[in-house]
Every structure is written in C-alpha cells, then in structure tokens.
Amino acid sequence: MLGVNSNDAPGAEHVMNFDFSEDLNMLREQARRFLTERCPPAAARKALEGGPALDTALWQEIAGLGWLGAAVSEEYGGIGLGHEGLCVLAEEIGRAIAPVPFSSSVYLATEALVLFGTEEQKQARLPALCSGARIGTFALAEGPGNPSPRGVAARVTGGRLSGSKWPVLDGEVADFAVVVAQDGDAGLALFAVDLAGSGVSRAPLRTVDPSRSQSRITFDGAPAERIGTDAFAWADVERLIDRAAVLLAFEQVGGATQCLEMATAYAKERTAFGRPIGSFQAIKHKLADVYIATELARSNAYYGAWALSTDAPELPVAAAAARVAGNDAYHLASKENIQTHGGMGFTWQLDCHLYYRRSKMLSLTLGSQPYWRERLVSGFEARVEAQDKAAA
Amino acid sequence: MDFSDTPEEAAFRADVQKFLNANATLRKPGDPAQRVRYLEGPEPLRAAKAWQAKKADAGYAGITWDARWGGRGGTPIQQVIYNQEERRYNVPRGFFEIGLGMCIPTMMTYATQEQCERYVRPALRGEEIWCQLFSEPSAGSDVAGLRTRAERDGDDWVINGQKIWTSGAHYCDYGIVLTRTDPNVPKHAGLTMFFIDMKSPGIEVRRIKQISGSSNFNEVFFTDVRVPDAQRLGAVGAGWRVSITTLMNERLEVGEAPGPDSEDFLRFARKIDVDGEPAIRNPAVREKLASWLIQTEGLKYTRFRTMTALSRGQAPGPEASIAKVVGANKLQDIASVGMDLLGMSGAVMDPDLVPLQGWFQEALLYAPGSRIAGGTDEILRNIIAERVLGLPADVRVDKHQPFNELTRS
C-alpha cells in the first residue's frame, strides 16, 4: 500500500490522500466554534487565578458533544469517530488551551482500557469515561526523570498498591488513575486505582501552568485492579505513551498556530517609528520562522495521525518526530509571541503567558525533549539498519 | 488519510515504472544522488539530450502541457507521480529544468501561435535549451532595479547591458531577457520582456567560477544586440507582470538542494569512529541528527500535503518556499557537522582519501549558493510573511520615483 520509509529516494512514495477528510474538517470547524465561545483564554486564566480545578459544566458539555469517546466504539459508549477525529479535536483543545483533563482522561486512561482492558473492564469503565461521569488519569512518573522501566518502584502486592507518583497531571480532578507499577515480582503492569478510595492521599503541586492541576499521590496499600490479564511489558507502556504523544503533538500544533495568529494580528495593528511593526523585517522574519516550525510540526503530526489511526509499525518513529517537532514549534511560537507583543506581552493581563506556560507543561508531559529526540534517533537507526540489510 | 493511489493514479504509476525500468537503472539505497546541478562536458549534455528526447517521445516530458505542444494534457498529480518515480533512477538532470519549467511556460502565455509551434516542441525534446536572463550585478533580490536597456530602432530593439547568474547560458540556444525600456517611470513600470537567440551578434557569455570551483552560472554581456519587435513577450512596459509568470514557477523548479540528507548523515555516523566508538553514539551528534530528521520528515510530509491539495484540485500553498529555506540551511549544517566527524582530516576532500568521495566537503562549498539562488533566505521569509501571514509590505522608498532618479550603488 505504501512506501513511506523511503527518505533516501529508492522506494516509492504513494501519497495522494494525506489530509483529513471533509467530514473531519467540518468537525474541526464545529469544535473551534464551540471552544471559542465556551472556552476562551479566560477559562484557562480562571483556573490560573485560583478558580475551581475543573469547570464541571464545560466538561459535561464536551462530554455531550461526544468528544470523550471520539475514538471509542459505540458498544462502549463512544461515537466511533476513530483516531483521526481525535487528532482534529486535540488540535482544537490545544489551540484553546482548554483547562480540562482531556489528554489524561481520553488519550491515556481511556486508551489504556481500550488497548489492554478485559472485556469486563471495558464494559464497566468505558461508558462512564465517555459520558464524563468519571475522569481518569495516568500515573507513571515517580519524581524527576524520563519514562523508563527503571523508574518504576511502585508495587502491587496482593491487590494493594504502595508507592508514590508525582507529578500526576490532572491528579486533583481525576476519579481514578491508571498506574504503572510492579506486579509483585511478575514485572510491570497497569492498575486502575480509585483515587477517592482507601490508602490514597493526594496533594496538589505548584507548577508553571496551574491551568491544569498536578498532584503528588501517595499510595499506601490502596486497592488496585490489574488492567487486563495478558502478559505486560515496558514496550506496552511505550505503545500507550507513543499513541498519546501523537495527540499531544496535535495539541502543540494547535497552540503554536494560535500563538502565531496572535503575534501576526498584533504586528499588523501595533505601530512604532511611524509604521506597523509587522512591516519590519526583524518581525517578519521572526514570524516566518515560527510559521515554518509550525508547518513542519503539523506535517510530522499528520504522519503521526496516520500511524496512530492505522496502528502502523512506524508509530514509534512517527510519534517521536511529531513530539520533537511539536515541542520545538510550540516553544518557539509561544516565546516569540511574547517577544512580538513587547512589554505588554510580559504582563499578567495579556494572554501570551497562558500559552507560554502550557507550551512548557506539554513539552514535559510523557517525557521531555531529550527523551523524544533519543526515541527518534534510535528509531531511525533501526530503520536504516533494516533497509541496508534488506538491500544487501 | 492514507497513502494509496486512486485506481487511475496507480495505473499511471505502473506505466511510468514500466517506461523507467525499460530505459534507466535503479539507484541503490545509500548511493549518493547526482551531486551537482549538472555534469560538465559534452558527453553528459549529449546523454541528457538523448534521455529528454526519449522521455518526450514516451509522453513524460510535458505531462501537464497541451497535446498540441507535444504534451500529455495530464494532471499536476501525474507530474508528481512521474517525479517520484524518476527520482529513484539514475537519469541525467539539470539541463532542461529552467527552460521547460520557466521559459517555455512564459512563451506559451505570451508568444504567438506560430512562435510556440516553432519553439515549444524542440525545447520539450531537448533539442534546444533555454535560459532565463533576469538578474544583474545591481539587481539581485531587487530584480526590478535592473539596468539593461532596450531601445526601439525601427522594427527592432537594441539591447545593451549585462546579466549575471544565468544558469547554463554557455550551452543554451535561446533565452528570455527582461530589459528596461523606459527609465523615466518607476522601476516596475519601465520593463519589457523579449526572447532572444543566444547566438545573436553582440552577446558574450563568460562563465563564473563559484566557491565550489564549478561554473554553473554565467555573466552575459549585451553590446548592440538587435532583437525583432516580434520577439517581444507582452506589452511594452508590462515586463514585470510577464516576469511574475516566469518566477512563479522558479521556486517549484529549484526546490530542495541536492546533497547529503539526514539519513545519509546517519549512515555515515554509524560507520565513522570518534574516540573509539561510532560517531552515532555521541549525544551531541544524536541531538543534531534529531533536529535534521524532523526537518527532513516535516518537508516530506509537507510535500505529501501539497500533493493531496493538488489531487483534490486545490492550489498548492507556499510549501516550496518552506522547503527551500529549510533544505538549504539543513544542507549547510549537515555538510559542516559531517566534516567535524572526521576530526583533523575533515577539510581533506581528496575522493580517494575521505569517505563518500568528499560528499560533505563538496556540499559545504556549494551550500551557500543554495541559500541564495532562486530567492534568498531573506526574500523567501518576506514572501512567507507578506503572502501567507499577510503582514504589511516594507516601506519602499523607490516605489513611486522614476527609475532614473533613484539612488544607486
């Protein structure tokens, strides 16, 4: 069907349908309209300024639109739109810097159950996730460090989890967590743990982006239900985070695009030295570079969307490329948005900092830039090795 | 979203593959592609002409051109498919792109029916080669500031002046030349376009030796060169508008600079040792490689998005500008770091002594040209800023002043 591993020219490229369908582009328009109205930057600002950790009404409306179950089949309460549809929504959520636990609950908790849960677990848990009645999150980190099996000390013994997980994104608003832990002495597994249950204590963390809560969660003999019965390994954790990484990359592309639009609009209206600042090449070239980085990130994310929605073996490399490009683009776009706005961009009053905060927060979620760069390069090493072997 | 051809596209691709398999050899993975814009000497030119004729006779030279000019009357997407397939083979490149991509489309828009009948088909078959004479020593990025004069004399025009950076002028048969016919009006308004026989008396071509030592470009001097008015393209004073037709095609033709790319560097870094282990194990090398990979991948999938837009009947966007800015800078960076991996011997470019026959060293020397030719990095950023982002044009002090009253360097 395709020869997409053909960067070095030999090997055909067959690509004529590398964009979202008309239906999904309509979904994008609807999502943008909804979020512009119901979730302007003021929503993120409210959370930042000490408002409630979750706007429950907004979350319920999002659930009502079917977004929480966009990629979940109808038998489990979803709308069966598939992962391309979820990518479109992720971009819009990112553009709106929506202060909702969408990524934690949808890309991670829901996906973990879909990928690894037993039939019974899916039936028991997915409908509540899709309806927004329950919020899930994902607990991997145990303090500083990037994703690694060596970093997992939390352990379940006799159905009880003990250990400490931090930071846990959206930890303050989640009802349960999908926790990566040692399954006794049998290696790693995923466990669903009720965060309101016994043996769980959680404390909010101060972070650079308070528009999404983060927690330190301590488990002391908390009841834990193993997700699935099949053998489980670190590669399965990677599969879960690679899939989520593509969706996070779309959030980054959405955020970067919004920053570029803000900076461009301001550069057209703000005058200095008797002319709009956007007519100076110092500003033009800066924003052209932001545009280039954003388009490269978008194209890498599209490849990720293809790999995610077709469950292609290229997913690890595609996800890493989408993440590395997304991190770079959003970082550049959010900092140069402040720069273009000058002193006003540095004020609390303007919204520029909301994106700057979100950009850094997203780039640390599920591993920082060095982690994803390493995943990208090692993925390409393996690809080149395989190509050379095949040619020899 | 998928990577499949439609049935019609798949059938076309199969035909193309059949043609290429019968007439050319496949490149092996990791083989350096053709390194320079074209190869010097009479033999490569002869081979290129033979290949072009074969391609034209099989209907693959002017895929989107009208059948009456020897074209196929096909779609842009068929052109893309052909290009994708041809890239996988060792075939001569670099002689006809400017003529067929820029000059002849301009002829087809502005020349008479008879002139098109005379010139289009021989160009398509590679029998006659065309060049584009726009840039001048004092008119590079600001090409509308050109000074080469054309003055009316009876049925002729007489051209005096100098052009520069004319690719392939030394082997070209015809060219399109942008001249100043009225210096008393603002610069864009006083230009007129002609096509000329490069063998006309009064034309002198001098090759330019570039940093890289090769000479793809030329200076072209005009001394009382007579051109019939019948060879004027567009109205007198409308040369700027005519040149836009030509230049719109330029960046699509120039595209990404050829040379070592991310995966070539990766293969190289796996083989070469630094401090007793393969260079690829070095974290600094891996970090660099990661940045290039997202660019290479990003450009590739941006191209796929463009093809999709074409396939859906939409106009392509400014992707070609992105590809050129990113590609040329990446090339320069990869060449430099590739040489760094060789340590103290990095500067040696003797093909017998250094890996990949000195590919990185050669690339280092021609990469600066890639950032300039066909629109500098700076001009391309202006284009993105103004045409894509809609930022206001820069203040132009010379826009409304008559050309002959401008401050000049």
Interface residues (C-beta under 8 A of the other chain):
Chain A: M1 L2 V4 N7 D8 A9 P10 G11 A12 E13 H14 V15 M16 N17 F18 D19 F20 S21 E84 L260 T264 A267 K268 R275 P276 G278 S279 F280 Q281 I283 K284 H285 L287 A288 D289 Y291 I292 E295 L296 A297 S299 N300 Y302 Y303 A305 W306 S309 T310 A321 V324 A325 D328 P370 R373 E374 L376 V377 F380 E381 V384 E385 Q387 D388 A391
Chain B: M1 D2 F3 S4 D5 T6 E9 R13 L26 R27 K28 P29 G30 D31 A33 I77 Q84 E85 R87 R88 D261 S262 E263 D264 L266 R267 R270 I280 R286 E287 L289 A290 S291 L293 I294 Q295 T296 E297 G298 L299 K300 Y301 T302 F304 R305 M307 T308 A309 S311 R312 E319 I322 V325 V326 E378 L380 R381 N382 I384 A385 E386 V388 L389 G390 L391 P392 A393 D394 V395
